[in-house]
Amino acid sequence: DMDWVVHRAEGPDDMPAHIKAALTQVSIGIPVARGRLMLGTWQGIYLYEHRDRPHRREIVLHLGS
């Protein structure tokens, strides 16, 4: 019986979301030069939400030199 791995505090999509977040990158460092992101031609930045239910997120940007 695997009831001990079922997380019921926030809904049925909460435990799968925790596992997916643990397996994917949660922060990223991107070089900036002359006020522009130094991304390659086919590179982009995507935010993927692992939860089924809509809710608010905060994105934090830190610029340092």
PDB file of N, CA, C, O and CB in Angstrom:
ATOM      1  N   ASP A   1       0.851  -1.187   0.000  1.00  0.00           N
ATOM      2  CA  ASP A   1       0.000   0.000   0.000  1.00  0.00           C
ATOM      3  C   ASP A   1       0.888   1.238   0.000  1.00  0.00           C
ATOM      4  O   ASP A   1       1.815   1.338   0.803  1.00  0.00           O
ATOM      5  CB  ASP A   1      -0.963   0.005   1.228  1.00  0.00           C
ATOM      6  N   MET A   2       0.609   2.179  -0.894  1.00  0.00           N
ATOM      7  CA  MET A   2       1.454   3.372  -1.043  1.00  0.00           C
ATOM      8  C   MET A   2       0.738   4.643  -0.596  1.00  0.00           C
ATOM      9  O   MET A   2       1.044   5.721  -1.105  1.00  0.00           O
ATOM     10  CB  MET A   2       1.900   3.521  -2.494  1.00  0.00           C
ATOM     11  N   ASP A   3      -0.191   4.550   0.325  1.00  0.00           N
ATOM     12  CA  ASP A   3      -0.901   5.744   0.783  1.00  0.00           C
ATOM     13  C   ASP A   3       0.023   6.785   1.405  1.00  0.00           C
ATOM     14  O   ASP A   3      -0.332   7.963   1.435  1.00  0.00           O
ATOM     15  CB  ASP A   3      -1.959   5.357   1.780  1.00  0.00           C
ATOM     16  N   TRP A   4       1.175   6.401   1.894  1.00  0.00           N
ATOM     17  CA  TRP A   4       2.096   7.336   2.536  1.00  0.00           C
ATOM     18  C   TRP A   4       2.713   8.326   1.557  1.00  0.00           C
ATOM     19  O   TRP A   4       3.254   9.347   1.982  1.00  0.00           O
ATOM     20  CB  TRP A   4       3.188   6.576   3.235  1.00  0.00           C
ATOM     21  N   VAL A   5       2.645   8.048   0.241  1.00  0.00           N
ATOM     22  CA  VAL A   5       3.196   8.990  -0.739  1.00  0.00           C
ATOM     23  C   VAL A   5       2.126   9.900  -1.340  1.00  0.00           C
ATOM     24  O   VAL A   5       2.446  10.750  -2.171  1.00  0.00           O
ATOM     25  CB  VAL A   5       3.899   8.230  -1.852  1.00  0.00           C
ATOM     26  N   VAL A   6       0.894   9.746  -0.950  1.00  0.00           N
ATOM     27  CA  VAL A   6      -0.189  10.587  -1.467  1.00  0.00           C
ATOM     28  C   VAL A   6      -0.266  11.857  -0.627  1.00  0.00           C
ATOM     29  O   VAL A   6      -0.483  11.799   0.583  1.00  0.00           O
ATOM     30  CB  VAL A   6      -1.556   9.826  -1.452  1.00  0.00           C
ATOM     31  N   HIS A   7      -0.089  12.993  -1.273  1.00  0.00           N
ATOM     32  CA  HIS A   7      -0.128  14.289  -0.600  1.00  0.00           C
ATOM     33  C   HIS A   7      -1.508  14.884  -0.811  1.00  0.00           C
ATOM     34  O   HIS A   7      -1.905  15.136  -1.948  1.00  0.00           O
ATOM     35  CB  HIS A   7       0.990  15.249  -1.132  1.00  0.00           C
ATOM     36  N   ARG A   8      -2.240  15.111   0.264  1.00  0.00           N
ATOM     37  CA  ARG A   8      -3.632  15.553   0.155  1.00  0.00           C
ATOM     38  C   ARG A   8      -3.856  17.002   0.586  1.00  0.00           C
ATOM     39  O   ARG A   8      -4.990  17.479   0.550  1.00  0.00           O
ATOM     40  CB  ARG A   8      -4.504  14.656   0.979  1.00  0.00           C
ATOM     41  N   ALA A   9      -2.810  17.707   0.989  1.00  0.00           N
ATOM     42  CA  ALA A   9      -2.971  19.040   1.575  1.00  0.00           C
ATOM     43  C   ALA A   9      -3.424  20.092   0.560  1.00  0.00           C
ATOM     44  O   ALA A   9      -4.153  21.013   0.928  1.00  0.00           O
ATOM     45  CB  ALA A   9      -1.670  19.479   2.205  1.00  0.00           C
ATOM     46  N   GLU A  10      -3.015  19.982  -0.700  1.00  0.00           N
ATOM     47  CA  GLU A  10      -3.297  21.040  -1.666  1.00  0.00           C
ATOM     48  C   GLU A  10      -4.018  20.564  -2.918  1.00  0.00           C
ATOM     49  O   GLU A  10      -4.226  21.364  -3.831  1.00  0.00           O
ATOM     50  CB  GLU A  10      -2.027  21.698  -2.061  1.00  0.00           C
ATOM     51  N   GLY A  11      -4.391  19.352  -2.996  1.00  0.00           N
ATOM     52  CA  GLY A  11      -5.101  18.857  -4.162  1.00  0.00           C
ATOM     53  C   GLY A  11      -4.391  17.688  -4.806  1.00  0.00           C
ATOM     54  O   GLY A  11      -3.233  17.417  -4.490  1.00  0.00           O
ATOM     55  N   PRO A  12      -5.074  16.982  -5.717  1.00  0.00           N
ATOM     56  CA  PRO A  12      -4.520  15.766  -6.309  1.00  0.00           C
ATOM     57  C   PRO A  12      -3.312  16.006  -7.216  1.00  0.00           C
ATOM     58  O   PRO A  12      -2.548  15.076  -7.475  1.00  0.00           O
ATOM     59  CB  PRO A  12      -5.584  15.070  -7.088  1.00  0.00           C
ATOM     60  N   ASP A  13      -3.124  17.242  -7.703  1.00  0.00           N
ATOM     61  CA  ASP A  13      -1.983  17.507  -8.586  1.00  0.00           C
ATOM     62  C   ASP A  13      -0.748  17.977  -7.823  1.00  0.00           C
ATOM     63  O   ASP A  13       0.277  18.256  -8.443  1.00  0.00           O
ATOM     64  CB  ASP A  13      -2.362  18.545  -9.622  1.00  0.00           C
ATOM     65  N   ASP A  14      -0.817  18.072  -6.499  1.00  0.00           N
ATOM     66  CA  ASP A  14       0.282  18.638  -5.719  1.00  0.00           C
ATOM     67  C   ASP A  14       1.503  17.730  -5.666  1.00  0.00           C
ATOM     68  O   ASP A  14       2.613  18.201  -5.918  1.00  0.00           O
ATOM     69  CB  ASP A  14      -0.185  18.930  -4.321  1.00  0.00           C
ATOM     70  N   MET A  15       1.347  16.462  -5.351  1.00  0.00           N
ATOM     71  CA  MET A  15       2.506  15.563  -5.235  1.00  0.00           C
ATOM     72  C   MET A  15       3.208  15.375  -6.584  1.00  0.00           C
ATOM     73  O   MET A  15       4.436  15.449  -6.621  1.00  0.00           O
ATOM     74  CB  MET A  15       2.065  14.196  -4.680  1.00  0.00           C
ATOM     75  N   PRO A  16       2.498  15.136  -7.695  1.00  0.00           N
ATOM     76  CA  PRO A  16       3.191  15.068  -8.979  1.00  0.00           C
ATOM     77  C   PRO A  16       3.936  16.372  -9.303  1.00  0.00           C
ATOM     78  O   PRO A  16       5.007  16.335  -9.909  1.00  0.00           O
ATOM     79  CB  PRO A  16       2.194  14.751 -10.089  1.00  0.00           C
ATOM     80  N   ALA A  17       3.382  17.511  -8.908  1.00  0.00           N
ATOM     81  CA  ALA A  17       4.045  18.792  -9.153  1.00  0.00           C
ATOM     82  C   ALA A  17       5.348  18.882  -8.368  1.00  0.00           C
ATOM     83  O   ALA A  17       6.341  19.395  -8.885  1.00  0.00           O
ATOM     84  CB  ALA A  17       3.118  19.960  -8.778  1.00  0.00           C
ATOM     85  N   HIS A  18       5.362  18.389  -7.120  1.00  0.00           N
ATOM     86  CA  HIS A  18       6.586  18.401  -6.319  1.00  0.00           C
ATOM     87  C   HIS A  18       7.666  17.536  -6.972  1.00  0.00           C
ATOM     88  O   HIS A  18       8.829  17.936  -7.036  1.00  0.00           O
ATOM     89  CB  HIS A  18       6.299  17.906  -4.888  1.00  0.00           C
ATOM     90  N   ILE A  19       7.293  16.382  -7.443  1.00  0.00           N
ATOM     91  CA  ILE A  19       8.265  15.481  -8.068  1.00  0.00           C
ATOM     92  C   ILE A  19       8.799  16.099  -9.356  1.00  0.00           C
ATOM     93  O   ILE A  19      10.007  16.066  -9.590  1.00  0.00           O
ATOM     94  CB  ILE A  19       7.627  14.100  -8.358  1.00  0.00           C
ATOM     95  N   LYS A  20       7.937  16.658 -10.191  1.00  0.00           N
ATOM     96  CA  LYS A  20       8.383  17.292 -11.434  1.00  0.00           C
ATOM     97  C   LYS A  20       9.297  18.478 -11.148  1.00  0.00           C
ATOM     98  O   LYS A  20      10.291  18.671 -11.848  1.00  0.00           O
ATOM     99  CB  LYS A  20       7.178  17.748 -12.266  1.00  0.00           C
ATOM    100  N   ALA A  21       8.977  19.275 -10.132  1.00  0.00           N
ATOM    101  CA  ALA A  21       9.823  20.418  -9.779  1.00  0.00           C
ATOM    102  C   ALA A  21      11.188  19.959  -9.284  1.00  0.00           C
ATOM    103  O   ALA A  21      12.190  20.633  -9.525  1.00  0.00           O
ATOM    104  CB  ALA A  21       9.142  21.279  -8.711  1.00  0.00           C
ATOM    105  N   ALA A  22      11.243  18.818  -8.593  1.00  0.00           N
ATOM    106  CA  ALA A  22      12.519  18.292  -8.112  1.00  0.00           C
ATOM    107  C   ALA A  22      13.383  17.789  -9.261  1.00  0.00           C
ATOM    108  O   ALA A  22      14.609  17.783  -9.154  1.00  0.00           O
ATOM    109  CB  ALA A  22      12.284  17.167  -7.108  1.00  0.00           C
ATOM    110  N   LEU A  23      12.765  17.372 -10.349  1.00  0.00           N
ATOM    111  CA  LEU A  23      13.501  16.819 -11.488  1.00  0.00           C
ATOM    112  C   LEU A  23      13.821  17.842 -12.568  1.00  0.00           C
ATOM    113  O   LEU A  23      14.576  17.544 -13.493  1.00  0.00           O
ATOM    114  CB  LEU A  23      12.719  15.700 -12.093  1.00  0.00           C
ATOM    115  N   THR A  24      13.264  19.034 -12.467  1.00  0.00           N
ATOM    116  CA  THR A  24      13.513  20.067 -13.473  1.00  0.00           C
ATOM    117  C   THR A  24      14.212  21.257 -12.832  1.00  0.00           C
ATOM    118  O   THR A  24      14.235  21.388 -11.608  1.00  0.00           O
ATOM    119  CB  THR A  24      12.193  20.513 -14.143  1.00  0.00           C
ATOM    120  N   GLN A  25      14.769  22.104 -13.647  1.00  0.00           N
ATOM    121  CA  GLN A  25      15.514  23.266 -13.181  1.00  0.00           C
ATOM    122  C   GLN A  25      14.565  24.322 -12.623  1.00  0.00           C
ATOM    123  O   GLN A  25      13.544  24.627 -13.239  1.00  0.00           O
ATOM    124  CB  GLN A  25      16.361  23.854 -14.318  1.00  0.00           C
ATOM    125  N   VAL A  26      14.899  24.883 -11.457  1.00  0.00           N
ATOM    126  CA  VAL A  26      14.033  25.889 -10.840  1.00  0.00           C
ATOM    127  C   VAL A  26      14.654  27.282 -10.865  1.00  0.00           C
ATOM    128  O   VAL A  26      14.001  28.254 -10.485  1.00  0.00           O
ATOM    129  CB  VAL A  26      13.722  25.496  -9.410  1.00  0.00           C
ATOM    130  N   SER A  27      15.898  27.390 -11.304  1.00  0.00           N
ATOM    131  CA  SER A  27      16.519  28.698 -11.482  1.00  0.00           C
ATOM    132  C   SER A  27      17.495  28.615 -12.648  1.00  0.00           C
ATOM    133  O   SER A  27      17.918  27.529 -13.047  1.00  0.00           O
ATOM    134  CB  SER A  27      17.243  29.164 -10.177  1.00  0.00           C
ATOM    135  N   ILE A  28      17.843  29.770 -13.184  1.00  0.00           N
ATOM    136  CA  ILE A  28      18.708  29.788 -14.359  1.00  0.00           C
ATOM    137  C   ILE A  28      19.571  31.042 -14.327  1.00  0.00           C
ATOM    138  O   ILE A  28      19.119  32.107 -13.906  1.00  0.00           O
ATOM    139  CB  ILE A  28      17.873  29.727 -15.669  1.00  0.00           C
ATOM    140  N   GLY A  29      20.800  30.911 -14.769  1.00  0.00           N
ATOM    141  CA  GLY A  29      21.690  32.063 -14.913  1.00  0.00           C
ATOM    142  C   GLY A  29      21.881  32.360 -16.389  1.00  0.00           C
ATOM    143  O   GLY A  29      22.223  31.468 -17.165  1.00  0.00           O
ATOM    144  N   ILE A  30      21.666  33.590 -16.777  1.00  0.00           N
ATOM    145  CA  ILE A  30      21.783  33.981 -18.185  1.00  0.00           C
ATOM    146  C   ILE A  30      22.690  35.207 -18.286  1.00  0.00           C
ATOM    147  O   ILE A  30      22.416  36.222 -17.646  1.00  0.00           O
ATOM    148  CB  ILE A  30      20.375  34.278 -18.807  1.00  0.00           C
ATOM    149  N   PRO A  31      23.750  35.135 -19.067  1.00  0.00           N
ATOM    150  CA  PRO A  31      24.597  36.315 -19.216  1.00  0.00           C
ATOM    151  C   PRO A  31      23.870  37.429 -19.969  1.00  0.00           C
ATOM    152  O   PRO A  31      23.067  37.180 -20.868  1.00  0.00           O
ATOM    153  CB  PRO A  31      25.892  35.949 -19.943  1.00  0.00           C
ATOM    154  N   VAL A  32      24.179  38.666 -19.573  1.00  0.00           N
ATOM    155  CA  VAL A  32      23.608  39.859 -20.208  1.00  0.00           C
ATOM    156  C   VAL A  32      24.772  40.738 -20.654  1.00  0.00           C
ATOM    157  O   VAL A  32      25.697  40.984 -19.880  1.00  0.00           O
ATOM    158  CB  VAL A  32      22.640  40.641 -19.227  1.00  0.00           C
ATOM    159  N   ALA A  33      24.728  41.207 -21.886  1.00  0.00           N
ATOM    160  CA  ALA A  33      25.746  42.122 -22.400  1.00  0.00           C
ATOM    161  C   ALA A  33      25.053  43.249 -23.160  1.00  0.00           C
ATOM    162  O   ALA A  33      24.166  43.012 -23.980  1.00  0.00           O
ATOM    163  CB  ALA A  33      26.768  41.374 -23.320  1.00  0.00           C
ATOM    164  N   ARG A  34      25.474  44.477 -22.872  1.00  0.00           N
ATOM    165  CA  ARG A  34      24.902  45.660 -23.520  1.00  0.00           C
ATOM    166  C   ARG A  34      23.378  45.719 -23.373  1.00  0.00           C
ATOM    167  O   ARG A  34      22.675  46.154 -24.285  1.00  0.00           O
ATOM    168  CB  ARG A  34      25.278  45.676 -25.000  1.00  0.00           C
ATOM    169  N   GLY A  35      22.881  45.278 -22.222  1.00  0.00           N
ATOM    170  CA  GLY A  35      21.448  45.344 -21.943  1.00  0.00           C
ATOM    171  C   GLY A  35      20.608  44.281 -22.626  1.00  0.00           C
ATOM    172  O   GLY A  35      19.381  44.381 -22.633  1.00  0.00           O
ATOM    173  N   ARG A  36      21.240  43.263 -23.203  1.00  0.00           N
ATOM    174  CA  ARG A  36      20.496  42.206 -23.902  1.00  0.00           C
ATOM    175  C   ARG A  36      20.862  40.837 -23.335  1.00  0.00           C
ATOM    176  O   ARG A  36      22.004  40.594 -22.944  1.00  0.00           O
ATOM    177  CB  ARG A  36      20.782  42.249 -25.425  1.00  0.00           C
ATOM    178  N   LEU A  37      19.871  39.949 -23.300  1.00  0.00           N
ATOM    179  CA  LEU A  37      20.141  38.570 -22.894  1.00  0.00           C
ATOM    180  C   LEU A  37      21.011  37.904 -23.947  1.00  0.00           C
ATOM    181  O   LEU A  37      20.761  38.044 -25.144  1.00  0.00           O
ATOM    182  CB  LEU A  37      18.821  37.776 -22.690  1.00  0.00           C
ATOM    183  N   MET A  38      22.016  37.193 -23.512  1.00  0.00           N
ATOM    184  CA  MET A  38      22.914  36.514 -24.436  1.00  0.00           C
ATOM    185  C   MET A  38      22.413  35.090 -24.691  1.00  0.00           C
ATOM    186  O   MET A  38      22.995  34.112 -24.219  1.00  0.00           O
ATOM    187  CB  MET A  38      24.360  36.496 -23.879  1.00  0.00           C
ATOM    188  N   LEU A  39      21.329  35.003 -25.445  1.00  0.00           N
ATOM    189  CA  LEU A  39      20.738  33.720 -25.818  1.00  0.00           C
ATOM    190  C   LEU A  39      21.132  33.390 -27.250  1.00  0.00           C
ATOM    191  O   LEU A  39      21.359  34.284 -28.065  1.00  0.00           O
ATOM    192  CB  LEU A  39      19.192  33.748 -25.664  1.00  0.00           C
ATOM    193  N   GLY A  40      21.209  32.105 -27.544  1.00  0.00           N
ATOM    194  CA  GLY A  40      21.485  31.683 -28.904  1.00  0.00           C
ATOM    195  C   GLY A  40      20.280  31.915 -29.806  1.00  0.00           C
ATOM    196  O   GLY A  40      19.200  32.277 -29.338  1.00  0.00           O
ATOM    197  N   THR A  41      20.474  31.708 -31.079  1.00  0.00           N
ATOM    198  CA  THR A  41      19.429  31.958 -32.075  1.00  0.00           C
ATOM    199  C   THR A  41      18.128  31.241 -31.753  1.00  0.00           C
ATOM    200  O   THR A  41      17.055  31.831 -31.881  1.00  0.00           O
ATOM    201  CB  THR A  41      19.907  31.537 -33.440  1.00  0.00           C
ATOM    202  N   TRP A  42      18.199  29.981 -31.337  1.00  0.00           N
ATOM    203  CA  TRP A  42      16.997  29.181 -31.105  1.00  0.00           C
ATOM    204  C   TRP A  42      16.690  29.003 -29.626  1.00  0.00           C
ATOM    205  O   TRP A  42      15.852  28.175 -29.268  1.00  0.00           O
ATOM    206  CB  TRP A  42      17.146  27.828 -31.755  1.00  0.00           C
ATOM    207  N   GLN A  43      17.343  29.752 -28.776  1.00  0.00           N
ATOM    208  CA  GLN A  43      17.114  29.627 -27.336  1.00  0.00           C
ATOM    209  C   GLN A  43      16.028  30.586 -26.872  1.00  0.00           C
ATOM    210  O   GLN A  43      15.822  31.645 -27.465  1.00  0.00           O
ATOM    211  CB  GLN A  43      18.410  29.888 -26.562  1.00  0.00           C
ATOM    212  N   GLY A  44      15.347  30.207 -25.822  1.00  0.00           N
ATOM    213  CA  GLY A  44      14.321  31.052 -25.217  1.00  0.00           C
ATOM    214  C   GLY A  44      14.184  30.684 -23.751  1.00  0.00           C
ATOM    215  O   GLY A  44      14.796  29.725 -23.281  1.00  0.00           O
ATOM    216  N   ILE A  45      13.382  31.446 -23.038  1.00  0.00           N
ATOM    217  CA  ILE A  45      13.117  31.180 -21.630  1.00  0.00           C
ATOM    218  C   ILE A  45      11.637  30.873 -21.496  1.00  0.00           C
ATOM    219  O   ILE A  45      10.792  31.645 -21.949  1.00  0.00           O
ATOM    220  CB  ILE A  45      13.535  32.388 -20.720  1.00  0.00           C
ATOM    221  N   TYR A  46      11.329  29.755 -20.880  1.00  0.00           N
ATOM    222  CA  TYR A  46       9.944  29.321 -20.723  1.00  0.00           C
ATOM    223  C   TYR A  46       9.646  29.055 -19.259  1.00  0.00           C
ATOM    224  O   TYR A  46      10.495  28.545 -18.528  1.00  0.00           O
ATOM    225  CB  TYR A  46       9.664  28.064 -21.564  1.00  0.00           C
ATOM    226  N   LEU A  47       8.460  29.395 -18.841  1.00  0.00           N
ATOM    227  CA  LEU A  47       7.977  29.074 -17.502  1.00  0.00           C
ATOM    228  C   LEU A  47       6.914  28.001 -17.662  1.00  0.00           C
ATOM    229  O   LEU A  47       5.904  28.205 -18.336  1.00  0.00           O
ATOM    230  CB  LEU A  47       7.411  30.347 -16.757  1.00  0.00           C
ATOM    231  N   TYR A  48       7.149  26.866 -17.040  1.00  0.00           N
ATOM    232  CA  TYR A  48       6.205  25.748 -17.140  1.00  0.00           C
ATOM    233  C   TYR A  48       5.603  25.497 -15.772  1.00  0.00           C
ATOM    234  O   TYR A  48       6.334  25.320 -14.797  1.00  0.00           O
ATOM    235  CB  TYR A  48       6.901  24.461 -17.681  1.00  0.00           C
ATOM    236  N   GLU A  49       4.307  25.480 -15.686  1.00  0.00           N
ATOM    237  CA  GLU A  49       3.610  25.237 -14.433  1.00  0.00           C
ATOM    238  C   GLU A  49       3.218  23.766 -14.358  1.00  0.00           C
ATOM    239  O   GLU A  49       2.593  23.236 -15.277  1.00  0.00           O
ATOM    240  CB  GLU A  49       2.361  26.150 -14.304  1.00  0.00           C
ATOM    241  N   HIS A  50       3.587  23.112 -13.268  1.00  0.00           N
ATOM    242  CA  HIS A  50       3.303  21.687 -13.089  1.00  0.00           C
ATOM    243  C   HIS A  50       1.945  21.415 -12.448  1.00  0.00           C
ATOM    244  O   HIS A  50       1.528  20.261 -12.346  1.00  0.00           O
ATOM    245  CB  HIS A  50       4.381  21.060 -12.251  1.00  0.00           C
ATOM    246  N   ARG A  51       1.267  22.446 -12.024  1.00  0.00           N
ATOM    247  CA  ARG A  51      -0.028  22.273 -11.357  1.00  0.00           C
ATOM    248  C   ARG A  51      -1.158  22.410 -12.366  1.00  0.00           C
ATOM    249  O   ARG A  51      -1.040  23.149 -13.345  1.00  0.00           O
ATOM    250  CB  ARG A  51      -0.200  23.301 -10.216  1.00  0.00           C
ATOM    251  N   ASP A  52      -2.255  21.694 -12.124  1.00  0.00           N
ATOM    252  CA  ASP A  52      -3.432  21.789 -12.985  1.00  0.00           C
ATOM    253  C   ASP A  52      -4.285  23.006 -12.640  1.00  0.00           C
ATOM    254  O   ASP A  52      -4.864  23.642 -13.520  1.00  0.00           O
ATOM    255  CB  ASP A  52      -4.268  20.520 -12.873  1.00  0.00           C
ATOM    256  N   ARG A  53      -4.354  23.319 -11.348  1.00  0.00           N
ATOM    257  CA  ARG A  53      -5.209  24.420 -10.907  1.00  0.00           C
ATOM    258  C   ARG A  53      -4.494  25.758 -11.078  1.00  0.00           C
ATOM    259  O   ARG A  53      -3.292  25.842 -10.823  1.00  0.00           O
ATOM    260  CB  ARG A  53      -5.629  24.224  -9.439  1.00  0.00           C
ATOM    261  N   PRO A  54      -5.199  26.800 -11.501  1.00  0.00           N
ATOM    262  CA  PRO A  54      -4.560  28.121 -11.632  1.00  0.00           C
ATOM    263  C   PRO A  54      -4.258  28.720 -10.259  1.00  0.00           C
ATOM    264  O   PRO A  54      -5.040  28.563  -9.322  1.00  0.00           O
ATOM    265  CB  PRO A  54      -5.463  29.082 -12.439  1.00  0.00           C
ATOM    266  N   HIS A  55      -3.139  29.394 -10.147  1.00  0.00           N
ATOM    267  CA  HIS A  55      -2.774  30.130  -8.948  1.00  0.00           C
ATOM    268  C   HIS A  55      -1.685  31.144  -9.295  1.00  0.00           C
ATOM    269  O   HIS A  55      -1.146  31.121 -10.401  1.00  0.00           O
ATOM    270  CB  HIS A  55      -2.300  29.165  -7.828  1.00  0.00           C
ATOM    271  N   ARG A  56      -1.363  32.019  -8.369  1.00  0.00           N
ATOM    272  CA  ARG A  56      -0.398  33.092  -8.621  1.00  0.00           C
ATOM    273  C   ARG A  56       1.026  32.602  -8.388  1.00  0.00           C
ATOM    274  O   ARG A  56       1.277  31.777  -7.509  1.00  0.00           O
ATOM    275  CB  ARG A  56      -0.693  34.306  -7.726  1.00  0.00           C
ATOM    276  N   ARG A  57       1.956  33.125  -9.191  1.00  0.00           N
ATOM    277  CA  ARG A  57       3.385  32.845  -9.045  1.00  0.00           C
ATOM    278  C   ARG A  57       4.137  34.161  -9.003  1.00  0.00           C
ATOM    279  O   ARG A  57       3.671  35.166  -9.540  1.00  0.00           O
ATOM    280  CB  ARG A  57       3.909  31.945 -10.203  1.00  0.00           C
ATOM    281  N   GLU A  58       5.286  34.157  -8.373  1.00  0.00           N
ATOM    282  CA  GLU A  58       6.170  35.305  -8.391  1.00  0.00           C
ATOM    283  C   GLU A  58       7.457  34.902  -9.116  1.00  0.00           C
ATOM    284  O   GLU A  58       7.984  33.810  -8.905  1.00  0.00           O
ATOM    285  CB  GLU A  58       6.466  35.815  -6.942  1.00  0.00           C
ATOM    286  N   ILE A  59       7.945  35.784  -9.957  1.00  0.00           N
ATOM    287  CA  ILE A  59       9.204  35.576 -10.643  1.00  0.00           C
ATOM    288  C   ILE A  59      10.186  36.600 -10.098  1.00  0.00           C
ATOM    289  O   ILE A  59       9.883  37.793 -10.066  1.00  0.00           O
ATOM    290  CB  ILE A  59       9.046  35.696 -12.197  1.00  0.00           C
ATOM    291  N   VAL A  60      11.354  36.148  -9.671  1.00  0.00           N
ATOM    292  CA  VAL A  60      12.358  37.027  -9.100  1.00  0.00           C
ATOM    293  C   VAL A  60      13.515  37.168 -10.085  1.00  0.00           C
ATOM    294  O   VAL A  60      14.047  36.177 -10.585  1.00  0.00           O
ATOM    295  CB  VAL A  60      12.855  36.490  -7.732  1.00  0.00           C
ATOM    296  N   LEU A  61      13.887  38.397 -10.350  1.00  0.00           N
ATOM    297  CA  LEU A  61      14.998  38.691 -11.252  1.00  0.00           C
ATOM    298  C   LEU A  61      16.098  39.359 -10.457  1.00  0.00           C
ATOM    299  O   LEU A  61      15.862  40.362  -9.784  1.00  0.00           O
ATOM    300  CB  LEU A  61      14.547  39.590 -12.437  1.00  0.00           C
ATOM    301  N   HIS A  62      17.300  38.810 -10.529  1.00  0.00           N
ATOM    302  CA  HIS A  62      18.449  39.386  -9.835  1.00  0.00           C
ATOM    303  C   HIS A  62      19.505  39.753 -10.880  1.00  0.00           C
ATOM    304  O   HIS A  62      19.998  38.887 -11.603  1.00  0.00           O
ATOM    305  CB  HIS A  62      19.030  38.388  -8.767  1.00  0.00           C
ATOM    306  N   LEU A  63      19.839  41.016 -10.953  1.00  0.00           N
ATOM    307  CA  LEU A  63      20.888  41.472 -11.858  1.00  0.00           C
ATOM    308  C   LEU A  63      22.099  41.861 -11.025  1.00  0.00           C
ATOM    309  O   LEU A  63      22.004  42.700 -10.129  1.00  0.00           O
ATOM    310  CB  LEU A  63      20.403  42.667 -12.738  1.00  0.00           C
ATOM    311  N   GLY A  64      23.213  41.260 -11.319  1.00  0.00           N
ATOM    312  CA  GLY A  64      24.432  41.563 -10.581  1.00  0.00           C
ATOM    313  C   GLY A  64      25.587  41.789 -11.552  1.00  0.00           C
ATOM    314  O   GLY A  64      25.524  41.405 -12.720  1.00  0.00           O
ATOM    315  N   SER A  65      26.624  42.410 -11.051  1.00  0.00           N
ATOM    316  CA  SER A  65      27.801  42.628 -11.922  1.00  0.00           C
ATOM    317  C   SER A  65      29.039  42.082 -11.261  1.00  0.00           C
ATOM    318  O   SER A  65      30.129  42.165 -11.827  1.00  0.00           O
ATOM    319  CB  SER A  65      27.994  44.130 -12.243  1.00  0.00           C
TER     320      SER A  65
END
